[in-house]
């Protein structure tokens, strides 16, 4: 597995919480880490749910995510998604 970019623990935990609630996977929250695969790995995360997740992240972090930024590798792993969000918050 590839190593996730360095991210702050607080941002990671917040992104993880948004993912867990949006995908309704509270029962698996403890199993999710930076290397956890998202799109293509979690059956709950389909194209419609990606849109819901983006909206939830925008609301939680007060950021704007443009359609051109919604590239596939952003949703490869939870760590990549958290790093992307952290880059938008900075």
DSSP file (Angstrom, degrees, kcal/mol; ACC not computed):
  #  RESIDUE AA STRUCTURE BP1 BP2  ACC     N-H-->O    O-->H-N    N-H-->O    O-->H-N    TCO  KAPPA ALPHA  PHI   PSI    X-CA   Y-CA   Z-CA
    1    1 A X              0   0    0      0, 0.0     2,-0.2     0, 0.0    34,-0.0   0.000 360.0 360.0 360.0 148.5    0.0    0.0    0.0
    2    2 A X        -     0   0    0     33,-0.1     2,-0.3     1,-0.1     0, 0.0  -0.561 360.0-108.5 -83.5 150.8    1.1    3.5   -0.6
    3    3 A X        -     0   0    0     -2,-0.2     2,-0.1     1,-0.1    -1,-0.1  -0.580  31.7-121.1 -80.2 137.6    1.6    5.8    2.3
    4    4 A X        -     0   0    0     -2,-0.3     3,-0.1     1,-0.1    -1,-0.1  -0.412  34.7 -96.0 -72.9 150.8   -0.9    8.6    2.8
    5    5 A X        -     0   0    0      1,-0.1     2,-0.2    -2,-0.1    -1,-0.1  -0.295  53.2 -87.2 -60.9 154.6    0.2   12.2    2.8
    6    6 A X        +     0   0    0     -3,-0.1     2,-0.3    77,-0.0    -1,-0.1  -0.483  58.4 173.5 -67.3 129.3    0.9   13.6    6.3
    7    7 A X        -     0   0    0     -2,-0.2     2,-0.2    -3,-0.1    76,-0.1  -0.947  36.5 -98.3-135.2 155.3   -2.3   15.0    7.7
    8    8 A X     >  -     0   0    0     -2,-0.3     4,-2.4    74,-0.1     5,-0.2  -0.493  27.6-130.5 -73.8 145.6   -3.2   16.4   11.1
    9    9 A X  H  > S+     0   0    0      1,-0.2     4,-2.7     2,-0.2     5,-0.2   0.872 106.3  54.7 -63.1 -37.9   -5.0   14.0   13.4
   10   10 A X  H  > S+     0   0    0      2,-0.2     4,-2.1     1,-0.2    -1,-0.2   0.928 110.5  44.4 -63.9 -45.7   -7.8   16.5   14.1
   11   11 A X  H  > S+     0   0    0      2,-0.2     4,-2.9     1,-0.2     5,-0.3   0.932 113.4  51.9 -64.0 -44.7   -8.6   17.0   10.4
   12   12 A X  H  X S+     0   0    0     -4,-2.4     4,-2.9     1,-0.2    -2,-0.2   0.938 110.5  47.4 -57.5 -47.7   -8.4   13.2    9.8
   13   13 A X  H  X S+     0   0    0     -4,-2.7     4,-2.2     1,-0.2    -1,-0.2   0.878 113.1  48.9 -63.3 -38.1  -10.8   12.5   12.7
   14   14 A X  H  X S+     0   0    0     -4,-2.1     4,-2.0     2,-0.2    -1,-0.2   0.919 113.2  46.2 -67.5 -43.6  -13.3   15.2   11.5
   15   15 A X  H  X S+     0   0    0     -4,-2.9     4,-2.5     2,-0.2    -2,-0.2   0.925 112.1  52.0 -63.7 -44.0  -13.2   13.9    7.9
   16   16 A X  H  X S+     0   0    0     -4,-2.9     4,-2.9    -5,-0.3    -2,-0.2   0.915 108.1  51.5 -57.7 -44.1  -13.6   10.3    9.2
   17   17 A X  H  X S+     0   0    0     -4,-2.2     4,-2.3     1,-0.2     5,-0.2   0.896 110.0  48.9 -61.7 -41.0  -16.6   11.4   11.2
   18   18 A X  H  X S+     0   0    0     -4,-2.0     4,-2.7     2,-0.2     5,-0.2   0.913 112.8  48.1 -64.9 -42.5  -18.3   13.0    8.2
   19   19 A X  H  X S+     0   0    0     -4,-2.5     4,-2.6     2,-0.2    -2,-0.2   0.932 111.5  50.1 -62.3 -46.5  -17.6    9.9    6.1
   20   20 A X  H  X>S+     0   0    0     -4,-2.9     5,-2.3     1,-0.2     4,-0.7   0.927 116.0  41.0 -59.7 -47.6  -19.0    7.6    8.8
   21   21 A X  H  <5S+     0   0    0     -4,-2.3     3,-0.5     3,-0.2    -1,-0.2   0.927 115.9  49.3 -68.6 -45.0  -22.2    9.6    9.2
   22   22 A X  H  <5S+     0   0    0     -4,-2.7    -2,-0.2     1,-0.2    -1,-0.2   0.890 118.7  38.5 -63.0 -40.0  -22.7   10.3    5.5
   23   23 A X  H  <5S-     0   0    0     -4,-2.6    -1,-0.2    -5,-0.2    -2,-0.2   0.511 105.8-128.5 -89.1  -4.8  -22.2    6.6    4.6
   24   24 A X  T  <5 +     0   0    0     -4,-0.7    -3,-0.2    -3,-0.5     3,-0.2   0.943  64.9 134.6  56.5  51.7  -24.1    5.4    7.6
   25   25 A X    > < +     0   0    0     -5,-2.3     3,-2.1    -6,-0.2     4,-0.4  -0.209   7.8 138.1-123.0  41.5  -21.3    3.1    8.6
   26   26 A X  G >   +     0   0    0      1,-0.3     3,-1.2    -6,-0.3     4,-0.3   0.821  68.2  64.4 -55.9 -32.6  -21.1    3.8   12.4
   27   27 A X  G 3  S+     0   0    0      1,-0.2    -1,-0.3    -3,-0.2     3,-0.1   0.674 109.1  39.1 -67.5 -16.0  -20.7    0.1   13.1
   28   28 A X  G X  S+     0   0    0     -3,-2.1     3,-1.6     1,-0.1     4,-0.4   0.304  81.4 108.5-113.5   7.4  -17.3    0.1   11.2
   29   29 A X  G X  S+     0   0    0     -3,-1.2     3,-1.4    -4,-0.4    -2,-0.1   0.861  75.6  56.0 -56.3 -40.7  -16.0    3.5   12.3
   30   30 A X  G 3  S+     0   0    0     -4,-0.3    -1,-0.3     1,-0.3    -2,-0.1   0.715 103.3  56.7 -66.7 -19.5  -13.3    1.9   14.5
   31   31 A X  G <  S+     0   0    0     -3,-1.6     2,-0.4     2,-0.0    -1,-0.3   0.526  85.1 101.5 -88.0  -6.6  -11.9    0.0   11.5
   32   32 A X    <   +     0   0    0     -3,-1.4     2,-0.2    -4,-0.4   -16,-0.0  -0.673  43.4 157.6 -88.9 128.2  -11.3    3.1    9.4
   33   33 A X    >   -     0   0    0     -2,-0.4     3,-1.8     4,-0.0    45,-0.4  -0.764  58.2 -81.0-134.0-179.0   -7.8    4.4    9.1
   34   34 A X  T 3  S+     0   0    0      1,-0.3    45,-2.6    -2,-0.2    46,-0.4   0.802 127.6  50.2 -56.9 -31.1   -5.8    6.6    6.6
   35   35 A X  T 3  S+     0   0    0     43,-0.2    -1,-0.3    42,-0.1     2,-0.2   0.459  79.6 124.3 -89.1  -0.1   -5.2    3.6    4.3
   36   36 A X    <   -     0   0    0     -3,-1.8    42,-2.1     1,-0.1    43,-0.2  -0.428  64.1-124.2 -63.2 125.5   -8.9    2.6    4.2
   37   37 A X  B     +A   77   0A   0     40,-0.2    40,-0.3    -2,-0.2    39,-0.1  -0.443  32.1 178.1 -70.0 143.4  -10.0    2.5    0.6
   38   38 A X    >>  +     0   0    0     38,-2.3     4,-2.9    37,-0.4     3,-2.5   0.607  56.6  43.3-109.9 -95.9  -13.1    4.6   -0.2
   39   39 A X  T 34 S+     0   0    0     36,-2.3    -1,-0.3     1,-0.3     7,-0.1  -0.355 130.0  11.1 -62.7 123.8  -14.5    4.8   -3.8
   40   40 A X  T 34 S+     0   0    0      5,-0.6    -1,-0.3     2,-0.4     3,-0.1   0.199 127.5  62.3  92.3 -15.5  -14.5    1.4   -5.3
   41   41 A X  T <4 S+     0   0    0     -3,-2.5     2,-0.6     1,-0.2    -2,-0.2   0.748  94.7  55.7-108.5 -37.9  -13.8   -0.2   -1.9
   42   42 A X    ><  -     0   0    0     -4,-2.9     3,-1.9     3,-0.1    -2,-0.4  -0.879  69.6-152.7 -99.7 117.3  -16.8    0.8    0.2
   43   43 A X  T 3  S+     0   0    0     -2,-0.6    -1,-0.1     1,-0.3    -5,-0.0   0.763  94.0  64.0 -61.4 -22.9  -20.0   -0.4   -1.4
   44   44 A X  T 3  S+     0   0    0      1,-0.2     2,-1.1    -3,-0.1    -1,-0.3   0.712  88.0  78.2 -71.5 -19.5  -21.8    2.5    0.3
   45   45 A X    <   +     0   0    0     -3,-1.9    -5,-0.6    -7,-0.2     2,-0.2  -0.752  60.1 147.7 -99.1  94.4  -19.8    5.1   -1.6
   46   46 A X     >  -     0   0    0     -2,-1.1     4,-2.1    -7,-0.1     5,-0.2  -0.510  65.8 -81.8-111.3-174.9  -21.2    5.4   -5.1
   47   47 A X  H  > S+     0   0    0      1,-0.2     4,-1.3     2,-0.2    -2,-0.0   0.863 129.6  48.4 -61.2 -37.1  -21.4    8.4   -7.4
   48   48 A X  H  > S+     0   0    0      1,-0.2     4,-1.7     2,-0.2    -1,-0.2   0.904 111.3  49.6 -68.6 -40.5  -24.5    9.8   -5.7
   49   49 A X  H  > S+     0   0    0      1,-0.2     4,-2.8     2,-0.2    -2,-0.2   0.810 102.6  62.0 -69.9 -29.3  -23.0    9.4   -2.2
   50   50 A X  H  X S+     0   0    0     -4,-2.1     4,-2.5     2,-0.2    -1,-0.2   0.924 104.4  48.9 -59.5 -43.4  -19.8   11.1   -3.4
   51   51 A X  H  X S+     0   0    0     -4,-1.3     4,-2.3     2,-0.2    -2,-0.2   0.923 111.8  48.2 -62.5 -44.3  -21.9   14.2   -4.0
   52   52 A X  H  X S+     0   0    0     -4,-1.7     4,-2.4     1,-0.2    -2,-0.2   0.900 111.9  50.5 -61.4 -40.7  -23.5   13.9   -0.6
   53   53 A X  H  X S+     0   0    0     -4,-2.8     4,-2.5     2,-0.2    -2,-0.2   0.903 109.1  50.4 -65.2 -42.1  -20.1   13.5    1.0
   54   54 A X  H  X S+     0   0    0     -4,-2.5     4,-2.5     2,-0.2    -2,-0.2   0.927 111.3  48.5 -62.3 -45.4  -18.7   16.6   -0.8
   55   55 A X  H  X S+     0   0    0     -4,-2.3     4,-2.2     1,-0.2    -2,-0.2   0.919 112.2  49.3 -60.6 -43.9  -21.7   18.7    0.4
   56   56 A X  H  X S+     0   0    0     -4,-2.4     4,-2.5     1,-0.2    -2,-0.2   0.893 111.7  48.5 -64.0 -40.3  -21.2   17.4    3.9
   57   57 A X  H  X S+     0   0    0     -4,-2.5     4,-2.5     2,-0.2     6,-0.3   0.898 110.0  52.0 -66.7 -40.7  -17.5   18.2    3.9
   58   58 A X  H  X>S+     0   0    0     -4,-2.5     4,-1.5    -5,-0.2     5,-0.9   0.921 113.5  44.4 -61.0 -43.7  -18.1   21.7    2.5
   59   59 A X  H  <5S+     0   0    0     -4,-2.2    -2,-0.2     2,-0.2    -1,-0.2   0.928 115.2  47.2 -66.5 -45.5  -20.6   22.4    5.3
   60   60 A X  H  <5S+     0   0    0     -4,-2.5    -2,-0.2     1,-0.2    -1,-0.2   0.892 125.2  28.3 -64.8 -41.7  -18.5   20.9    8.1
   61   61 A X  H  <5S-     0   0    0     -4,-2.5    -1,-0.2    -5,-0.2    -2,-0.2   0.491 100.1-122.9-103.3  -4.2  -15.2   22.7    7.1
   62   62 A X  T  <5 +     0   0    0     -4,-1.5     2,-0.3    -5,-0.2    -3,-0.2   0.886  66.5 133.8  64.9  38.7  -16.6   25.8    5.4
   63   63 A X      < -     0   0    0     -5,-0.9     2,-0.4    -6,-0.3    -1,-0.2  -0.744  53.9-129.3-116.6 164.2  -14.8   25.1    2.2
   64   64 A X        -     0   0    0     -2,-0.3     2,-0.5    24,-0.1    -9,-0.0  -0.957  16.5-165.1-112.2 133.3  -15.7   25.1   -1.5
   65   65 A X        -     0   0    0     -2,-0.4     2,-0.1   -11,-0.0    -7,-0.1  -0.961  13.3-147.8-120.5 113.3  -14.9   22.1   -3.6
   66   66 A X    >   -     0   0    0     -2,-0.5     3,-1.6     1,-0.1     4,-0.4  -0.388  23.8-115.2 -78.1 156.0  -15.1   22.7   -7.4
   67   67 A X  G >  S+     0   0    0      1,-0.3     3,-1.2     2,-0.2    -1,-0.1   0.831 116.1  60.6 -60.3 -31.9  -16.2   20.1   -9.8
   68   68 A X  G 3  S+     0   0    0      1,-0.2    -1,-0.3     2,-0.0     3,-0.0   0.693 100.4  56.5 -69.1 -16.8  -12.7   20.1  -11.4
   69   69 A X  G <  S+     0   0    0     -3,-1.6     2,-2.0     1,-0.2    -1,-0.2   0.546  80.1  92.9 -89.4  -8.7  -11.3   19.1   -8.0
   70   70 A X    <   +     0   0    0     -3,-1.2     2,-0.2    -4,-0.4    -1,-0.2  -0.405  56.8 155.7 -86.3  63.4  -13.4   16.0   -7.7
   71   71 A X    >>  -     0   0    0     -2,-2.0     3,-1.4     1,-0.1     4,-0.6  -0.595  53.3-111.9 -90.2 153.7  -10.8   13.7   -9.3
   72   72 A X  G >4 S+     0   0    0      1,-0.3     3,-1.3    -2,-0.2   -33,-0.2   0.827 110.7  58.4 -55.0 -41.3  -10.8   10.0   -8.6
   73   73 A X  G >4 S+     0   0    0      1,-0.3     3,-1.3     2,-0.2     4,-0.5   0.727  92.7  69.2 -69.9 -18.1   -7.6    9.8   -6.6
   74   74 A X  G <4 S+     0   0    0     -3,-1.4    -1,-0.3     1,-0.3     3,-0.2   0.839 106.2  41.3 -62.1 -31.5   -9.0   12.2   -4.0
   75   75 A X  G << S+     0   0    0     -3,-1.3   -36,-2.3    -4,-0.6   -37,-0.4   0.155  85.9 101.1-103.4  17.3  -11.4    9.5   -3.0
   76   76 A X  S <  S+     0   0    0     -3,-1.3   -38,-2.3   -38,-0.2     2,-0.3   0.955  94.2   1.8 -64.3 -50.9   -8.9    6.6   -3.1
   77   77 A X  B  > S-A   37   0A   0     -4,-0.5     4,-2.1   -40,-0.3   -40,-0.2  -0.904  70.1-113.6-135.8 162.8   -8.3    6.4    0.6
   78   78 A X  H  > S+     0   0    0    -42,-2.1     4,-2.4   -45,-0.4   -44,-0.2   0.870 117.9  55.0 -62.7 -37.2   -9.6    8.2    3.7
   79   79 A X  H  > S+     0   0    0    -45,-2.6     4,-2.3   -46,-0.2    -1,-0.2   0.898 107.0  48.9 -63.7 -41.7   -6.1    9.6    4.2
   80   80 A X  H  > S+     0   0    0    -46,-0.4     4,-2.3     2,-0.2    -2,-0.2   0.906 111.8  49.4 -65.0 -40.8   -6.1   11.2    0.7
   81   81 A X  H  X S+     0   0    0     -4,-2.1     4,-2.5     2,-0.2    -2,-0.2   0.920 111.5  48.7 -64.0 -43.5   -9.5   12.7    1.3
   82   82 A X  H  X S+     0   0    0     -4,-2.4     4,-2.7     1,-0.2    -2,-0.2   0.894 111.0  50.6 -63.5 -40.1   -8.4   14.1    4.6
   83   83 A X  H  X S+     0   0    0     -4,-2.3     4,-2.1     2,-0.2    -1,-0.2   0.894 110.1  50.5 -64.8 -39.6   -5.2   15.6    3.1
   84   84 A X  H  X S+     0   0    0     -4,-2.3     4,-1.4     2,-0.2    -2,-0.2   0.941 112.1  46.5 -61.8 -47.9   -7.3   17.1    0.3
   85   85 A X  H  X S+     0   0    0     -4,-2.5     4,-1.9     1,-0.2     3,-0.4   0.919 110.8  52.9 -61.4 -43.8   -9.7   18.7    2.9
   86   86 A X  H  X S+     0   0    0     -4,-2.7     4,-1.8     1,-0.2    -1,-0.2   0.885 106.5  53.1 -60.4 -38.7   -6.8   19.9    5.0
   87   87 A X  H  < S+     0   0    0     -4,-2.1    -1,-0.2     1,-0.2    -2,-0.2   0.817 110.4  48.1 -66.4 -29.2   -5.3   21.6    1.9
   88   88 A X  H  < S+     0   0    0     -4,-1.4    -1,-0.2    -3,-0.4    -2,-0.2   0.795 109.5  52.6 -78.5 -29.8   -8.6   23.4    1.3
   89   89 A X  H  <        0   0    0     -4,-1.9    -2,-0.2     1,-0.2    -1,-0.2   0.835 360.0 360.0 -75.5 -33.3   -8.8   24.5    5.0
   90   90 A X     <        0   0    0     -4,-1.8    -1,-0.2    -5,-0.2    -2,-0.1   0.491 360.0 360.0 -62.0 360.0   -5.3   26.1    5.0
